[in-house]
């Protein structure tokens, strides 16, 4: 999860100024390239994510990390703007997509009674990356140079491979886990990806899958514009982000404990409601303290989203084909992270202010929560009694 940072928006965006200056790109052109590459990575995830049902993590993860390192080297050596869509595709697919997918599928498959806590522990890697990497890499950008820093990222990805192999020396195969793991889903069976795709619950979940990915990404992507609209210095807003990360970690740990105690069926209808309060606060805030209130509520859902949504698929659809099903859901979330910045950027260009947009986002999460509640309440009746 830590190494997935190199394909995440928070890390790539650190180099946005240097990339735009190097290749002569406008904000719109850079945003378009990012959206194009991320959307393509979402499409590939639908197929590639299912590989976690066929191969061991210690076999698949090193290949993914080698590809991620190659994507970082490609960014470091890219000489033309036409290469950038491919570079972003590679970084987003290997980093945000497959590296994180392999980790959460492993946790969801290997742990049953303590699945929530296991996911919380694994996902701490992402939180550590989010908290530390921006500070370290931004401080080094001047003396080292942005291209050299991407080579450093590639080296870190490669160094993770022997550590991973050593820790997973006694790992069992996905097939053996599917046979031994007593974690069927609805109707007491393991659903295939095709069956899940045709099931009503999946489509009622789609707005909830899109929402956090789209609008969390959009908030951080538009942070400079947002601070300018509010009349704050950008550093005043950025100074709040470590607090956001700390609050997200707290919410993630608590949600993992709550998940093990009550299950996803009881928690899912409520966990995105803090997003409503978050974006209302962002819209109405007149001081950075007001934005901190919004970040508190944003952190509540962000932390819970890390554990609940990953455990949800295993609990409702079983673990036999969890890799393929989770890949389909991951593709939806990656697509959300692609379209969120694009939608908000277009609306800004059309004269719809970011504060008005955020009130609309709050309304979106009310609708998404209602649809999710309808789906979960109907489907939970089909869960095994033990769940």
N, C-alpha and C positions, 0 to 999 in steps of 0.2 A: 504493500500500500504506500509506503514511503517513496519508493522508486517510481510509482505512477505519477508523482508530482511533476516530472519532466514533460508530461503530456497534458497537464491540467492548465486551465485558463489563467489561474493566479500566477503560474510560473512563466508561461509564454508571454503574457501581457507585460512582464517586467522589461522585455526587450522591444516593446512596440515602437518606442521612439527611435531607437537605433535602426530597427528594420525599415521603418518608413523613410528615414533619412538616407539609408544606404541604397534603397531601391527607388526613391522618389515617389512614394505612394501617398495619396491623400488618406484621411481618416476613413472615408467611404470605401476606397479601394482596398485598404487593409482589412476593414471589416467584412467586405465581400469575399476576399480570399479566405478569411477565417471561417466564414459561414459555409463556403463551398467545400473546403477540406473537411470540416467537422461533419457536414451532412453526408459526404461520401463515406466517412469512417463509420457512421451509424448504419449505413446500408451493408457494409462488409461485416459488421458485428453480428448481424442476424445469422450469417453462415458460420463465421469463425468461432463465435461463442460456444457453439455446440461441441467443439473439440474437447472441452473440459469434461464431457461425458465419456470420452473415448481414451484419453491419455492421462497418465499420472501428472500431478502438479510438478514433480521434480523433473519430468521429461518435457512438459509443455512450457513451464515458466522460464527455463534458461533460453529456449528459442525466442520467446517473446522479448526477454530482456536484451538478447543480442540484436533483435530487430529494433528495439527502442534505442539502443546505443547507436545503431546505424542511422536512425532518424536524426539523432542529435548531431552526429557527424555531418549529415547532409545539410542541416541548418547552418552549421559552422562553416561549411565550404560553398554554400549556394552563391552563385555569381549573377544570376538573372532573376528578375521578378517572376518570370513564367514558371520557375521551379517551385515557387512558394506554395501554390495549392497542393502539390505533391508532398512537400515537406510537412505542411500542416496536417494533411491526411495521415501521413506516417506517424507523426507525433501523437495525434489525437487517438488513432486506432491502437497503437502499441502502448501508449501511456494511459490516458484516461479510459480507453476501452479495455483492451485485453489484460493489461497488468492488474488493474483493479478487479476486473471480472474474475480472473483466476483466483485471486485472494478471497473474495467474498463467496464464491461458489465452494471453495475448499472448506471454509468455515461453516457454511450452511449444510454441507454434506456430512462433514466429520462429526459435528456436534449436534445433539438433539435436545436434551434437557437443559443444557447450558448454552444453547445457540446464541442467545442475546448477548451474554457476557463474552463469548468467544468472538463474535463480530465486533463488539466494542473494543476489545484488546487489539485485534488486527487493524481496525480503522484508526487507532491512535497513530499509526504510521503516517497516514495522510495528514492528520492534525499537526504532527511534529514538522512535517515538510512545509505545511502552510505557514507555520509560525516562524520557522528558522530560515528556510531557503531564501525568501525575499530579502531579508536583512543581510545575509551573507553575500548573496550574488550581487545585489545592488551596491554594496560597499566595495566589491571587487571589480565592478564594471569599469571604473575609471582606470585604475592601474593595470588591469589584466586585459581588458577589451572584451566586447560582447561575444565575438566569435570563439575566442579561447575558452570562455566560460561554457559554451555548449560542448566543447571537447572535454571539459571537466565533468559535465553531466554524463557524457557518454562513458567516461571512465568509471564513474560511480555506479552506473547500471551494470557494467561488466563485473566490477568487484562484488556486486551482490550475488552473482551466480554461484561461486563456490560455497558461500555461506548458506545459501538456500539449499543446495544439494546436500550439504552436511547435516542440516537440520531435518531434512526430509528423508534420511537414509532408510527409515523403516516404514515409509508411507505405503499404504495399500492402494490398490487400483480402484478407479471409479466403479468398475463393474462389481468388484467384491463389496464395495461400500453399498452399492445399490441393493445387493442381495441381503447383506447383513443388517443394514440400517432399518430399524422399525419405525419409519416415519412416512407412512402413506398420507395422501391428501384427502380431498373430498371423495365421498363414496368408498373410502377405505382402499384406494388404489393410487398408483403412480401415473399421472397424466403425461401424455406426450405433448410436444410443442404444438402440433397441429390441433389437438383436442383443446388445449388451453387457448389457442388463437381463436377458435370458434365458440368459446364459452363466453357467456354474457358478462361474467365478472371481469374478465380481462379488459373489455372495452369500457366498462364503467370505471376502471382504474386508470385508463389512459390519460384523462385530464390531470389526475393527481400525479402521474408519472412525469408529465410534461412540465407542470407548474414550477416546482422547486428548481429543476434544472434550467428552465428558461429564465426565470425572473431572479434567482440568486445570481446567475451568471450576468444577467443584464444589469443588476444593481452595481456589481463590481466593475463591469465593463464600462458603465457610464459614470463612474465615480468622479472623474474630473469635471464633467458637465454638471453633475448634481451639486458638487461643492460650489461651482461657479454660480449656479442659479440661486443657491442659498446665500451667496455672498461670503463664504468661508474660504480660508486658505486650504488648499488641498491637504497639506500636512495635518491640519486640525482633524480632518476626517480620517486620514490614514492612521493617525495616532490611536484611534478607537479599535482598529482591526485586531491587535493582539488580545484585547478584552473580548472581542467577538469569538476568537479562536478558543480562548479559555472557557467561555460560556458554552460553546458548542461541544467541547470535550465533556464538560459536566453533564450536559443534556444527553450526550451519547451514552455515557456510563449509566446514568439513571434509567434511560430508556431500555438499555440492555437488561438491567435488573428487572424492570417492570415487565419486559417481554417474557422473561423466564417465569415470572410469577403469574401473569394473567393471560399471556398469549397475544398474538397479533389481532385476533378477531375483536377483542374488547378495546384495543388501543387505536386501531386504524381510523375509525370515524372522527377522532378528535385531534390527531397529531398535526394536521395542517392548519387548524384554526388560528394558532399564533401568527401565521403568515398574514392573516387579515389585519391583526393589530399592528404587525410590523410595517406594512406598507401604508397604512393610515398614518402611523407615526412618522414615517419618512416623508410623506406628503405634507404634513402639517408642521413639522419641526421648524423652529426658527433659530435654534442654537445647536451646536454639536451635542449638547446634553440630550436634546430631543432625539437626535439621530441615534444616540446610544440606547435610548428606550427601544427604538425600532430594531437595533441590532440584537438586543436582548431577546425579543420575541422571534427574530429571524434565527437566532442561535438555537432556540428551543426546537423548532421544526428541523433545522439543519442537522442537529445532533440526533434527533429521533429518526430522521429519514435515513441516516446511515445504517441503522440497525433494523428498524421495523420493515422497511420495504424489501430488504434483502431476505429477511426471515419469512416474510409473507408468502413468497412463492413456494418455499419448501413446505410451509404449514398447510397451504390450501391445495397445492398441486403435487405434493410428494417430492421425494428426492431422487427418484429413479432417472428422471430426465431434467434435473434441475439446471444443468449447464445450458441446455438448449433453450429452456423457458426463460431463464435469467438473461440470456443473450438477447432474446426478443425484447424483454423489458429494458435492458441496457441500451438497445438501439433507440428506443423511444426517448429515453432520457438524454442520450447523446444528441438526438435530433432537437430536443428542447434546448439544449445548451447552444445549438447552432442558430435557432430561430429567435431566441430571446433578444440578443443584442441587435439582430437585424430589424426586428419589429420596432423596438424602442427607438432605434436610430432613424428609421423611416418616419415614424410619427413625429420625432423632433424636427426633421426636415420639413414636415407638413404643417408645423406650427402648433402641434399638440404638446404642451409643456410637460416636463417630466413629473411635476407634482400632480397634474391631472391624470397622467398615465398611471401613477402609483395608486390612486384611488380606484381606477379601473382594475388594476391587478388585485387589489383587496377583494373586489367583487368576484373576480375570477376564482379566487380560492374558496369563497363561500359556495359557489356552484360546484367546484371540484369536490369539496368535502361532502356536499349533499349527495352527489352521484356515487362517491366512494361508500358512503354510509348505506345507501340503498343496496349496492352490490354486496358488501360484506355481511350485512344483516341477513340477507337472503341466503347467501352461500354458507354461512357458519352452521346452519342447520344440517348440512351434509358432511361436516367434519366428523372424523372418528371420535367416539366418546372420550377416549384418553386425551385428546387434544384440548 
